[in-house]
Amino acid sequence: MSDACDGCGDSISDPLARTVRLTVDRSQVDAQRLCPACFADWIERYRDEMQPEERETIDDEIIVD
């Protein structure tokens, strides 16, 4: 069986397809069938968005006389 990728629209076969499901409080909000390339892009976006923001640190020296 071959379906289209929800990301790019290319045809993908079942063994290569990945399904991403988003659920909130046990209710499915979204589901996408993705080809390997679109799945890799999705994972990268997820990692980027879920990383904690880096806080700017100030390297001031404290001089005590």
C-alpha positions in Angstrom: 0.0 0.0 0.0 1.3 3.5 -0.8 0.0 6.8 0.5 1.1 10.4 0.2 3.2 12.1 2.8 1.3 14.8 4.7 4.5 16.9 4.7 5.7 16.9 1.1 3.0 15.0 -0.8 5.4 12.4 -2.2 4.2 8.8 -2.3 5.5 6.6 0.5 5.1 2.9 1.2 3.9 1.6 4.6 7.2 0.2 5.8 8.9 3.7 5.3 6.0 5.8 6.6 6.0 7.2 10.1 2.9 8.4 11.9 3.1 11.3 14.3 0.1 11.7 16.6 -0.6 14.6 18.9 -2.9 13.9 21.8 -4.1 16.2 24.6 -5.8 14.7 27.6 -6.1 11.4 25.7 -7.9 13.0 22.8 -6.2 12.9 19.4 -5.7 16.4 18.1 -3.7 15.7 15.0 -2.1 12.8 13.1 0.3 13.0 10.2 1.9 10.3 8.0 5.4 11.4 7.0 8.1 10.1 4.7 11.5 9.6 6.3 12.8 13.0 5.3 9.8 14.9 6.5 9.9 12.8 9.8 13.5 13.8 10.3 12.6 17.5 9.7 9.7 17.1 12.2 12.0 15.7 14.8 14.5 18.5 14.3 11.7 21.2 14.7 10.4 19.4 17.8 13.9 19.4 19.4 14.5 23.1 18.5 11.1 24.1 19.9 11.3 22.0 23.1 14.8 23.0 24.1 14.9 25.3 27.0 15.9 28.8 26.0 19.5 29.7 26.8 19.7 32.6 29.2 22.2 35.3 28.5 24.9 35.2 31.2 27.0 38.2 32.0 30.6 37.6 32.8 31.4 40.6 35.0 34.4 40.5 37.2 34.0 41.5 40.8 37.2 43.2 42.1 37.5 43.5 45.8 40.2 45.9 47.2 
